Amino acid sequence: HKDSARIIMLTRRGDQELVGDRYRVSDNNNTVHLNLQHVTRDDVGHYTLTAKNAAGETRRNIELIVEEAGSDVPYFLRRLSDLAVKVGTRTRFLVEIRSSSDVKVTWHRNDEQLEEGERFHFVHEGNFFCVDVAPVMVEDGGRWTCMAEGTGGRTSCSSHLNVLVPKAYKAPEFLEELQAILTEQGTVSLECKVVGVPTPVLRWYKDGKEIKAGDIFALTANPDDPTSLGTYTCEAVNCMGKTYSSSKVHVVGKGSREGSLKPADSMKPVGPPPVFKDELRNEKIKIGDTITLACKVTVPPWPQSITWYNKEGRVEESEKYHIMADGLGGYMIEINQAEAVDEGEWKCVATSNEGAKGISQCHPKNYRKPRFLESLKAILTDEGLVSFECKVVGFPTPQLRWFKDGQELKPGDVYQLTGTNSLGSYSCIAKNCMGEATSSAELTVEDIQNQLNEEERLQLFSQNQPPKFIQGLKSCEAKITEHFRFTVQVSISPEPSVSWYRDDEHVDDSGRYLMSKETLGICHLDVQSLEIVDQAEWKCVATNDFGHSVTSCFLKLIIPRHFKKPRFLECLRAILSEEGAVNLECKVIGVPQPVLKWYKDGEELKPGDIHRIISGQDGTCCLGTYTCEAHNCMGTVASSASLLGFEERLKRGPQKLDQAAAGGHVIARNPSLSTIHEERTSQMYDTPATERSVTVDERAEVSFSFDGKEVSVSLYETPDLTEEEALQVVEMYADQLSEHVSEPRYM
């Protein structure tokens, strides 16, 4: 009886309940499983399985008998488990085996033993045995078994692999069978048309031997007497399966109607082809020179014939070309007074008595960069899949690479290029040793709308769109130090996320910048007290699952001419009072009045914070680096001073600290407290009598020249401002002062 409230309990020898990792009870669809791991002779006995629910309980007794096994029988510490994987992906089967002797492990798929190969890779590390399967194909579905065999016997464990296949996947299929066509130029063109999802990987074979793109064969076409030039095969493979298409060579001949094909002779050469001991070598000469091309064939057996070819076709003995043999398997051709027409590929073809041919060639000098005869076309098929079509030539045969929106698409990879996912920019790059060429195509909404049903079309044009700004940013002006608000309105279906940037630097919702949202997609960015750094390009980026949109503007600040960035008239320094307190002092100016912040070793100090300076037994200690940061809306500047150690004071009474040789300051040895005070300029620092200064009661004048006019600047109630510092202040505001100077006046 099935009841979600039932309780299952395992007991032994009465009411002794069994718990622990070795005992596991599970039930599935009213079937109860009892698993007991690492069985020993102590586990012999009777067990009771009790099932309870609200209606009552039932019991079942079980007797466990343990038999001694052979000591050398392998034991699975970790067994195979059932798997479900997607076709075309990678998976592995892993077991852990304990055995006192060497163990032989074999793997079986649906009772068929597997051999290590291209898709199956066997791994053995310690007690772990694994088979790596990549890629998983449809035929891999079913029962997998690991068989372990030792000196005492063998054992096995099995699992089931379920291969998941998407609906769009299809096995390779040849829409147009392979045709191998031999032209009068002596080249074989292999043409076929194959489809499949994922994109099939193609392999090419000649008489059962794999050939690669760019391989060169000596083939001579005689349209009036076609001969057998071998059988070519194309193998198309993807994770859904493989298929083949084969063709004998057809000859395009002058004896046939234009465009028609003559079937080739079906006879095939038998026996091994001649083997070249020494191949032809590439040569580089000047026009008019004489050169000899040489190769050597392994003899015996002796070849029946030796034939030479260049890019124009077969080469016969003549005054210009002298064909030779040394009687030991060496064959040469001498080219007298080489011409430009002799440049390119040369071949020596040795034919055996059975008709098999061996080939040696020089690599051609007439390599050509890839060139697109027909530009790339990205076409959406009736099934909603993307088909790529183009025609490209080049020598050696170019390798093709495919891209969508800058991301490479590789054969065998799986891409959901269906429906609206297929929209984008596609490109094909053809590359060989001579260079590369690119062709691109764009697949737009107009191209695919005929393949969409009404629901997809409605969804595409209503929701599945990147965000759109109903109201964007506009460039404007604002006064510095005032508050300012940026406002945008963006489409809300689907709802986007909004982020802000100042000169491409992300702006966080903190400090002077506050972000807020209203209904209907209205978003704000409030900037508190505009500063000079806010004069910049501002961007708002709205992003959803289908893309992003950007709106931008430039904010220009209106700045009064007398506003100035902070400037230190005197850099930060340490002053020691008679009481032994260390005061940090500096002089800084700027408009508006700068706000000062103090730091010790990078940690901010507040006015009134007290920091104990403790002397070591040797009278020296390191106090760290102090920094004063001056900030206003025009910018920020900083000045630092380092306190490095103590030194005995030689004289009593107030004095200023002397600078240490290392550029720091020396202070009293006595332990003391240091307090930071912020004061106005006139109260900041009593200048020692040794420096030039003026007192409150004195009146000093400083002369300055504006555009040839002498101006006297008077100093009142500024005991801590020297004449040199006064000149610096005047120079700082020279532009503003010169506009108002019409005749000498006192300030």
C-alpha positions in Angstrom: 0.0 0.0 0.0 1.5 3.4 -1.0 1.4 6.0 1.7 3.6 9.1 1.9 3.5 9.0 5.7 5.0 5.5 6.1 8.2 4.8 8.0 10.7 2.1 7.1 13.1 0.8 9.7 15.8 -1.9 9.6 16.6 -3.9 12.8 18.8 -6.9 13.7 18.6 -9.5 16.4 15.4 -8.1 17.9 15.0 -4.4 18.2 18.6 -3.3 17.5 18.2 -0.6 14.9 20.9 -0.4 12.3 22.3 3.1 11.4 25.5 4.3 9.7 27.0 4.7 6.3 27.2 0.9 5.7 23.4 0.4 5.9 21.2 2.1 3.4 17.4 1.5 2.9 15.6 3.0 0.0 12.2 2.5 -1.7 11.0 3.3 -5.1 7.4 2.6 -6.3 6.7 0.3 -3.4 10.0 -1.6 -3.9 12.3 -1.6 -0.9 16.1 -2.0 -1.4 18.5 -2.9 1.4 22.1 -2.1 0.6 24.9 -3.4 2.9 28.4 -2.2 2.0 31.8 -3.8 3.0 30.2 -7.1 4.1 32.2 -9.1 6.7 31.5 -12.4 8.5 30.2 -10.4 11.5 27.2 -9.4 9.4 25.8 -13.0 9.3 22.4 -13.2 10.9 18.7 -12.4 10.7 17.5 -8.9 9.8 14.0 -7.4 10.2 12.5 -4.8 7.9 9.6 -2.9 9.4 7.2 -0.6 7.5 4.8 1.6 9.5 2.0 4.0 8.6 -1.2 5.3 10.2 -3.0 2.1 9.4 -0.5 -0.2 11.1 2.7 -2.0 10.4 4.2 -5.0 8.6 7.5 -6.9 9.0 9.7 -9.1 6.8 12.6 -11.2 8.1 15.8 -11.6 6.1 18.6 -14.0 6.7 22.1 -13.0 5.5 24.7 -15.7 4.8 28.2 -14.6 4.0 30.4 -16.9 2.0 34.2 -16.7 1.7 35.2 -15.4 -1.7 38.5 -16.0 -3.4 41.1 -13.6 -2.1 42.1 -12.5 -5.6 38.6 -11.7 -7.0 38.4 -8.0 -7.9 35.9 -5.9 -5.9 34.2 -2.7 -7.0 34.6 0.0 -4.4 32.9 2.4 -6.8 30.4 1.1 -9.3 28.9 2.5 -12.5 25.9 4.7 -12.2 23.2 5.4 -14.8 23.8 8.6 -16.9 21.7 10.8 -19.2 23.8 13.0 -21.5 23.1 15.1 -24.6 24.3 13.8 -27.9 27.4 15.5 -29.2 28.8 16.2 -25.7 31.3 14.4 -23.6 30.9 11.8 -20.8 32.9 9.3 -18.9 32.3 6.0 -17.0 34.4 5.7 -13.8 34.9 2.7 -11.5 37.2 2.0 -8.5 38.4 -1.5 -8.1 40.2 -3.2 -5.2 42.3 -6.3 -6.0 45.3 -7.9 -4.4 46.7 -8.8 -7.8 46.8 -7.3 -11.3 43.4 -6.8 -12.8 42.4 -6.8 -16.4 39.6 -4.4 -17.2 37.5 -4.4 -20.4 34.6 -2.2 -21.4 31.5 -3.3 -23.2 28.7 -1.4 -24.9 25.5 -3.4 -25.5 27.6 -6.6 -25.0 30.1 -5.5 -27.6 33.7 -5.1 -26.4 35.1 -1.7 -27.1 38.6 -1.0 -28.4 40.4 2.3 -27.7 40.1 4.6 -30.6 39.2 8.1 -31.8 36.1 8.4 -29.6 37.0 6.1 -26.8 40.0 6.8 -24.5 40.9 4.4 -21.7 42.4 5.8 -18.5 43.9 3.9 -15.6 45.3 5.7 -12.5 45.8 3.7 -9.3 42.6 1.8 -8.5 40.5 4.0 -10.8 39.6 2.9 -14.3 37.8 5.1 -16.7 36.6 5.2 -20.3 36.2 8.7 -21.8 33.6 9.1 -24.6 33.8 12.1 -26.8 31.6 13.0 -28.6 28.6 10.9 -27.5 26.7 9.5 -30.4 23.2 8.1 -30.7 24.6 4.6 -31.0 26.2 4.9 -27.6 22.9 4.6 -25.8 22.1 1.4 -23.9 23.9 -0.9 -21.4 27.5 -0.2 -20.5 29.5 -2.9 -18.6 32.9 -2.8 -16.9 34.4 -6.3 -16.6 37.3 -6.8 -14.1 39.2 -10.1 -14.2 41.9 -11.2 -11.7 43.6 -14.4 -10.8 40.8 -15.5 -8.5 38.0 -14.8 -10.9 36.1 -12.0 -12.5 33.3 -9.6 -11.7 31.4 -6.9 -13.4 29.1 -3.9 -12.9 26.8 -2.2 -15.4 24.8 1.0 -16.0 22.5 2.5 -18.5 23.3 5.5 -20.7 20.4 7.5 -22.0 21.3 9.7 -24.9 19.2 12.9 -25.2 18.6 14.1 -28.8 17.3 17.6 -29.6 14.5 17.6 -32.1 16.5 19.7 -34.6 19.3 17.2 -34.8 19.7 15.2 -38.0 22.1 12.6 -39.3 24.2 13.6 -42.3 22.5 13.2 -45.7 23.9 13.8 -49.2 21.6 16.0 -51.1 23.9 15.7 -54.1 26.2 12.7 -54.4 29.9 13.0 -54.8 31.3 13.7 -58.3 35.0 13.5 -59.0 35.7 15.4 -62.2 39.1 15.5 -63.9 39.6 18.6 -66.1 42.0 19.1 -68.9 44.3 21.0 -66.6 45.0 17.8 -64.7 43.2 18.7 -61.5 40.4 16.6 -59.8 37.4 18.5 -58.5 35.4 16.8 -55.8 31.9 18.1 -55.5 29.0 17.1 -53.3 26.3 18.6 -51.1 25.6 17.3 -47.6 23.4 18.5 -44.8 23.1 17.6 -41.1 22.7 19.1 -37.6 25.2 19.6 -36.1 27.3 20.5 -39.1 28.9 17.3 -40.4 32.7 16.9 -40.5 33.9 15.8 -43.9 36.8 13.4 -44.7 38.1 12.5 -48.1 39.5 9.2 -49.3 41.2 8.1 -52.5 41.2 4.3 -53.1 40.7 3.8 -49.3 43.5 6.2 -48.2 42.6 9.5 -46.5 43.6 12.6 -48.4 43.8 16.2 -47.0 43.0 19.5 -48.5 46.0 20.7 -50.6 47.3 17.2 -51.3 48.8 16.9 -54.8 48.5 14.0 -57.2 49.9 13.5 -60.7 46.8 13.0 -62.9 46.8 13.3 -66.7 43.6 13.7 -68.5 43.2 12.3 -72.0 39.7 13.1 -73.1 39.8 10.7 -76.0 41.0 7.7 -74.0 39.9 8.1 -70.3 41.5 5.7 -67.9 40.8 4.7 -64.4 42.1 7.4 -62.0 40.9 5.8 -58.8 37.8 5.9 -56.6 37.1 8.9 -54.4 35.0 8.8 -51.2 33.5 11.5 -49.0 32.7 10.5 -45.4 30.2 12.9 -43.5 30.1 12.4 -39.7 28.3 14.1 -36.9 27.1 12.9 -33.5 23.9 11.5 -35.1 25.8 9.1 -37.4 27.9 8.9 -40.5 27.2 8.4 -44.2 29.3 7.9 -47.4 29.3 8.9 -51.0 31.7 7.6 -53.6 32.6 8.4 -57.2 34.9 7.2 -59.9 36.7 10.0 -61.9 34.8 11.6 -64.8 36.7 13.4 -67.5 35.7 16.7 -69.1 36.9 16.1 -72.7 37.1 18.0 -75.9 35.5 15.0 -77.7 32.4 15.4 -75.6 29.8 18.1 -75.7 30.6 21.1 -73.6 29.6 20.5 -70.0 29.0 16.8 -70.5 30.9 14.1 -68.7 32.5 10.9 -70.0 32.5 8.1 -67.5 35.9 6.8 -66.6 37.2 3.3 -67.1 36.3 1.2 -64.2 39.5 -0.8 -64.2 41.7 -0.3 -61.1 45.5 -0.8 -60.9 46.6 -3.6 -58.6 49.8 -4.0 -56.6 51.9 -1.5 -54.6 53.0 1.7 -56.4 56.7 2.5 -56.9 58.4 4.0 -53.8 60.5 7.2 -54.1 63.7 7.0 -52.0 64.7 10.6 -52.8 61.9 13.1 -53.5 62.1 16.1 -55.8 63.3 19.3 -54.0 62.1 22.8 -54.4 64.5 25.0 -56.4 64.9 28.7 -56.9 66.8 29.9 -60.0 67.1 32.9 -62.3 65.6 33.1 -65.8 68.1 31.9 -68.3 69.8 29.5 -65.9 70.0 25.7 -66.4 68.7 23.4 -63.7 68.4 19.7 -63.1 65.5 18.2 -61.1 66.3 14.7 -59.7 64.6 12.0 -57.8 65.3 8.3 -57.0 63.1 5.3 -57.0 63.7 2.2 -54.8 64.7 -0.7 -57.1 63.9 -3.5 -57.7 61.1 -3.7 -58.8 61.9 -1.4 -61.7 59.2 1.0 -62.8 57.6 0.3 -66.2 57.7 4.0 -67.2 58.8 7.4 -65.9 56.8 10.5 -66.9 57.4 14.1 -66.2 54.8 16.9 -65.8 54.7 20.6 -65.2 51.9 23.0 -64.8 51.3 23.0 -68.6 50.9 19.2 -68.7 53.2 16.3 -69.8 56.8 17.1 -70.7 58.5 15.3 -73.6 62.1 15.1 -74.5 63.3 18.2 -76.5 66.1 20.6 -77.0 64.9 22.5 -73.9 64.0 19.5 -71.7 66.5 16.6 -71.5 65.2 13.5 -69.6 67.9 11.2 -68.1 68.3 8.0 -65.9 71.4 6.7 -64.2 70.5 3.0 -64.3 70.4 2.8 -60.4 66.9 4.1 -59.9 67.8 7.8 -60.3 65.8 9.9 -62.8 66.5 13.5 -63.8 65.2 16.2 -66.1 67.5 19.0 -67.3 65.9 22.3 -68.1 68.0 24.5 -70.4 67.6 28.3 -70.3 64.7 28.4 -67.8 61.8 30.7 -68.7 59.0 32.2 -66.7 56.7 29.5 -68.0 58.8 26.8 -66.2 57.9 28.3 -62.8 55.5 26.2 -60.8 54.7 22.6 -60.0 56.8 19.7 -61.4 56.0 16.0 -60.9 57.7 12.8 -61.7 55.3 9.8 -62.0 56.6 6.3 -61.8 54.3 3.6 -63.1 54.7 -0.1 -62.1 54.0 -3.1 -64.3 50.6 -3.5 -62.7 49.7 0.2 -63.5 50.1 1.6 -60.0 51.6 5.0 -59.9 54.1 6.6 -57.5 54.5 10.4 -57.4 57.2 12.8 -56.4 56.7 16.6 -56.8 58.2 20.0 -56.1 55.8 22.3 -54.4 54.5 24.8 -56.9 55.7 28.4 -56.9 52.4 29.6 -58.4 50.6 29.6 -55.0 47.6 31.9 -55.0 46.0 33.9 -52.2 42.3 32.9 -51.5 39.7 34.8 -53.5 35.9 34.6 -53.2 34.3 34.0 -56.6 30.9 34.2 -55.0 30.4 36.2 -51.8 29.0 34.5 -48.6 25.3 34.1 -48.4 23.5 33.2 -45.1 20.2 31.7 -46.0 17.4 30.5 -43.7 16.1 27.2 -44.9 12.4 26.1 -44.8 13.3 24.1 -41.6 14.4 27.4 -39.9 18.2 26.5 -40.1 20.9 28.7 -41.4 22.7 27.6 -44.5 26.1 29.1 -45.5 27.0 29.3 -49.2 30.0 30.8 -50.9 32.6 29.9 -53.6 36.3 30.5 -52.9 39.5 29.6 -54.8 43.2 29.6 -53.9 46.2 27.3 -53.9 46.9 25.4 -51.8 43.3 24.8 -51.0 42.2 27.4 -48.4 41.1 26.4 -44.9 37.7 28.0 -44.1 36.6 29.4 -40.7 33.1 30.6 -39.9 32.0 33.4 -37.5 28.8 34.8 -36.2 28.9 38.2 -34.6 32.6 37.7 -34.1 32.3 34.3 -32.4 33.8 31.4 -34.3 31.6 28.5 -35.4 33.4 25.2 -35.6 32.2 22.0 -37.4 30.7 19.6 -35.0 29.8 22.3 -32.5 26.2 22.8 -31.6 24.5 26.3 -32.2 20.9 27.1 -31.9 20.9 29.1 -35.1 17.1 28.8 -35.6 14.4 31.5 -35.7 15.3 34.8 -34.1 18.6 33.3 -32.7 19.9 33.2 -36.3 19.8 37.0 -36.7 23.3 38.6 -36.9 26.4 39.1 -39.0 28.1 36.1 -40.5 31.6 35.9 -42.0 33.8 33.3 -43.7 37.6 33.6 -43.5 39.5 31.6 -46.2 43.2 31.2 -45.4 46.3 29.5 -46.9 50.0 30.1 -46.8 49.7 33.0 -49.2 47.2 35.0 -47.1 43.5 35.2 -46.3 40.3 36.7 -47.6 37.0 37.5 -45.9 33.4 37.6 -47.0 30.5 38.7 -44.8 26.7 38.6 -44.9 24.0 39.9 -42.7 20.9 38.0 -41.7 18.2 40.5 -40.8 14.6 40.4 -39.6 13.4 40.9 -43.1 15.2 37.7 -44.2 13.6 35.5 -41.7 10.1 36.9 -41.2 8.6 34.6 -43.8 9.8 31.6 -41.8 8.2 32.8 -38.6 4.7 31.9 -37.6 2.3 34.6 -36.4 3.1 34.0 -32.7 6.8 34.2 -33.2 6.5 37.3 -35.4 4.3 39.0 -32.8 6.7 38.0 -30.0 9.7 39.2 -32.0 8.4 42.6 -32.8 6.8 43.2 -29.4 9.0 41.8 -26.7 12.2 40.1 -27.9 13.9 43.4 -28.5 16.8 45.3 -26.9 15.6 48.2 -24.7 14.7 51.5 -26.4 15.1 54.9 -24.9 11.8 56.8 -25.1 13.6 59.9 -23.7 17.4 60.0 -23.9 20.1 62.2 -22.5 20.7 65.7 -24.0 23.9 67.8 -23.7 23.4 70.7 -21.4 25.2 73.2 -19.1 25.0 73.6 -15.3 26.7 75.7 -12.6 29.4 74.2 -10.6 28.6 73.4 -6.9 24.8 73.2 -7.8 22.8 70.0 -7.7 21.9 68.4 -11.1 19.6 65.6 -12.3 19.9 63.3 -15.3 16.6 61.8 -16.5 15.8 59.1 -19.1 12.8 57.0 -20.0 13.3 53.5 -21.3 10.9 50.8 -22.5 9.9 48.4 -19.7 9.0 45.2 -21.6 11.1 43.1 -20.8 12.3 45.2 -17.8 15.9 46.4 -18.3 18.6 47.0 -15.9 20.1 50.6 -16.0 23.6 51.7 -15.3 25.4 55.0 -15.5 28.9 56.0 -16.7 31.0 59.1 -16.5 33.7 59.1 -19.2 33.2 55.3 -19.5 33.8 54.9 -15.7 31.0 53.1 -13.9 29.1 55.3 -11.4 28.0 53.7 -8.2 24.9 54.6 -6.2 26.7 56.2 -3.3 28.3 59.4 -2.1 27.4 62.3 -4.3 25.5 60.1 -6.8 22.0 58.9 -6.1 20.0 56.7 -8.5 16.2 56.4 -8.4 13.4 54.9 -10.5 9.8 55.9 -11.2 7.0 54.2 -13.0 6.9 53.8 -16.8 10.6 53.3 -17.0 11.7 56.8 -15.8 15.1 56.7 -14.2 17.1 59.5 -12.5 20.7 60.1 -11.5 21.1 63.0 -9.0 24.5 64.6 -8.6 25.0 66.4 -5.4 27.2 69.6 -5.6 28.7 69.4 -9.1 32.5 69.3 -9.2 35.0 69.8 -12.0 35.3 66.0 -12.6 31.6 66.0 -13.5 32.3 68.0 -16.7 32.4 64.9 -18.8 30.6 62.6 -21.2 27.7 60.8 -19.4 26.2 57.6 -20.6 23.1 55.6 -19.6 23.1 51.9 -20.6 19.9 49.9 -20.5 20.3 46.1 -20.8 18.0 43.1 -21.1 18.2 39.5 -22.3 18.0 40.6 -25.9 20.7 43.3 -26.0 21.5 46.8 -24.8 21.0 50.4 -25.8 23.0 53.5 -25.0 22.2 57.2 -24.7 24.8 59.8 -24.0 25.4 63.5 -23.5 28.1 66.0 -22.5 27.6 68.1 -19.3 29.4 71.4 -19.5 30.0 73.3 -16.2 29.7 77.1 -15.8 32.7 78.0 -13.6 33.3 81.4 -12.2 36.7 82.8 -13.2 37.9 83.3 -9.6 37.4 79.6 -8.7 40.8 78.0 -8.2 41.9 74.5 -7.4 43.5 74.1 -3.9 47.3 74.9 -3.8 49.7 74.5 -1.0 51.7 77.6 -0.2 53.6 75.6 2.4 53.8 71.9 2.4 52.8 69.8 5.4 55.4 69.9 8.2 55.6 68.9 11.9 56.1 71.5 14.7 57.1 70.5 18.2 55.8 72.7 21.0 57.5 73.3 24.4 55.0 70.8 25.9 56.3 68.1 23.6 53.1 68.0 21.4 53.6 67.4 17.7 51.4 69.7 15.5 50.9 69.1 11.8 50.8 72.4 9.9 50.6 73.6 6.3 49.3 76.6 4.3 46.8 76.0 1.5 44.6 78.4 -0.6 41.9 77.9 -3.1 38.4 79.1 -4.1 36.0 78.0 -2.8 37.6 77.4 0.6 39.2 73.9 0.5 38.0 71.3 2.9 40.9 69.5 4.6 41.2 65.8 5.4 44.1 64.3 7.4 45.5 60.8 7.1 48.1 58.8 8.9 49.5 55.9 6.9 46.5 56.0 4.6 43.9 56.0 7.5 41.8 59.1 7.9 42.1 61.2 11.1 39.4 63.4 12.4 40.1 66.8 14.1 40.7 66.2 17.8 41.8 62.6 17.4 44.7 61.8 19.7 47.6 59.6 18.8 50.2 58.6 21.4 53.8 58.8 20.4 55.8 56.2 22.4 59.6 56.3 22.6 61.6 53.1 22.4 64.3 52.3 24.9 66.9 53.4 22.5 65.2 56.8 22.1 64.0 56.2 18.5 60.8 55.1 16.9 59.0 55.3 13.5 55.8 57.4 13.6 54.7 56.9 10.0 53.6 59.2 7.2 51.0 62.0 7.6 49.0 63.5 4.7 46.9 66.5 4.3 44.3 66.4 1.5 42.7 69.7 0.4 39.6 69.4 -1.7 37.1 71.8 -3.3 34.9 71.6 -6.4 37.9 72.4 -8.6 39.9 69.4 -7.6 42.1 67.8 -4.9 45.7 68.2 -3.9 47.7 66.5 -1.1 50.9 67.1 0.9 52.7 64.5 3.1 55.3 64.5 5.8 57.1 61.6 7.5 58.0 61.5 11.1 60.9 59.1 11.4 62.5 59.3 14.9 63.4 61.0 18.2 66.5 63.0 19.1 67.6 64.5 22.5 66.7 68.2 22.8 69.8 70.2 23.5 68.1 73.3 24.6 65.1 74.0 26.7 62.2 76.1 25.6 60.0 76.2 22.4 61.8 75.3 19.2 61.0 74.0 15.7 61.9 70.5 14.6 65.1 70.2 12.5 64.8 67.9 9.5 66.6 64.6 9.7 69.1 63.6 7.1 66.6 61.3 5.5 64.1 64.1 4.9 61.9 63.4 7.9 61.6 65.3 11.2 63.2 64.8 14.6 61.2 65.4 17.8 61.5 65.3 21.6 62.4 61.9 23.2 59.8 62.4 25.9 56.5 60.5 25.3 53.7 63.0 24.5 50.4 63.4 22.8 49.8 64.8 19.3 46.6 66.6 18.5 45.5 67.9 15.1 43.9 71.3 15.0 42.3 73.0 12.0 42.6 76.8 12.2 42.2 79.7 9.9 45.3 81.1 8.2 45.7 84.0 10.5 45.7 81.7 13.6 47.5 78.8 12.1 51.2 79.4 12.9 53.3 81.9 14.7 56.2 82.5 12.5 59.5 82.5 14.3 61.4 85.7 14.5 64.1 84.3 12.3 61.7 84.5 9.3 60.8 87.7 7.5 57.3 88.7 8.5 55.1 91.6 9.5 53.3 92.0 12.8 49.7 93.1 13.4 50.8 96.6 14.0 53.1 96.9 11.1 52.1 97.9 7.5 54.0 96.3 4.7 53.6 96.8 1.0 54.5 94.5 -1.9 54.9 95.9 -5.5 53.5 94.0 -8.5 53.3 94.8 -12.2 50.1 94.3 -14.2 50.6 95.0 -18.0 53.3 97.5 -17.2 51.3 99.1 -14.4 52.8 99.0 -10.9 50.4 98.0 -8.2 51.1 98.0 -4.5 49.6 95.3 -2.3 49.3 96.1 1.4 49.3 93.3 4.0 47.0 93.8 7.0 46.5 91.5 9.9 48.3 88.6 8.2 51.2 87.9 10.6 51.7 84.4 9.2 51.9 85.5 5.5 55.3 86.4 4.1 55.8 88.8 1.2 56.8 85.9 -1.0 53.6 84.1 -0.2 51.6 87.2 -0.8 53.2 87.5 -4.3 52.1 83.9 -4.9 48.5 84.7 -4.0 48.5 87.7 -6.3 50.0 85.7 -9.2 47.3 83.1 -8.7 44.6 85.7 -9.3 46.5 87.9 -11.8 43.9 87.4 -14.6 41.0 88.6 -12.5 42.9 91.5 -10.9 44.3 92.8 -14.2 40.8 93.4 -15.6 40.0 95.9 -12.8 43.4 97.8 -12.6 43.1 101.1 -14.4 45.4 103.1 -12.2 47.6 102.3 -9.2 45.6 101.4 -6.1 46.1 99.8 -2.8 44.4 96.6 -1.7 
